[in-house]
Amino acid sequence: MRKLFLLIVSTLFLFSCSKSPKMVEEERFAFGTLIKIIIYDSDEKKAKKAIAAAFQEIERIDEKLNTHNENSIFYILNQDPLNPVEIDEETLYLLKEVGKVYQMSNGKYDISIAPLMEVWGFSDTNRDSLPTEKELSEAKALVNYDDLIVDGTKIRLSKEGQRLDTGSFLKGYAISKAKERLEAEGIKSAFISSISSIETVGQKLGSPWRIGVQNPENPSELLKILEIDGKAVGVSGDYQTYIEIDGKRYHHILDKTTGYPVVDKKMVVVVAENAFLADMLSTAFFGMGIEDGLNSVEKLENTELLIVDDKMNLHYSSGMKKYINL
């Protein structure tokens, strides 16, 4: 059985007189999850208009690029991977940014992971037994982002059976673009949550937004509270999406070398300038060695990292603790 636990978002909503900013919020379903937008503004009509524009952007990206959407560029590519598919500048930009994180992680972050995800039953098919070594070996042979061929405005893959998975970055990209729409509409205080990816605009009534991060061993409890002002958060955890086989849990963040779930971490939290980057990096650092991840993040500007290892030890990048209030 597949289960999903949610990142806990701690917000303390304040209500005051009519001249003060009002809270306007809305929730919609996209990318297979619930997305919430909260705005504080004295002009309720303006806030609602901005929320509508932001969700329009999220829905556009979901329709255009989600590998689970039958009308999307990547879904079409996955159906016939050797046949070139026409792409636009936005898609090319996304693939270039994905490629940068692929290189930074020495290949640990790889969106061609889809064949392995499918073998484990993290796509459309549930499993009640472990994948066989033959199944894993065949799937691993198909996982290689270097096999994505970009030829001008067309892309294709190199081997029959190869497929891409946008789950590790597209939701973050969508809410980062939604944030841009809010700012373009003149919004100064907002919060966008898509479970494990979060964007913030400014502060909340003069104070940082407070975001509660779950304890991966007991998701009903908080491990830490982050205080964020205008930045984004991405979280990857072994407790979020998993299957159970013979009473044992197997989570969805897979090591493409072994074919099995990564075993040395329980959770990774990234604070970055935008949710697109935070999403990619939280997955990348989950797959990388702990020291490699901590060394790599120090080379990135305005990016911080918290790793919870398999023994519940906490590992911080040099500037991460400035965001933590618990």
PyMOL commands that set and color helices and strands:
alter all, ss='L'
color gray80, all
select helices_A, chain A and resi 44-65+73-79+89-104+111-120+133-140+145-147+170-184+275-287+290-297+320-323
alter helices_A, ss='H'
color red, helices_A
select strands_A, chain A and resi 3-4+22-30+33-41+85-86+148-151+154-157+190-193+197-201+209-215+218-228+232-237+241-245+248-251+265-272+304-309+314-316
alter strands_A, ss='S'
color yellow, strands_A
deselect
rebuild
show_as cartoon
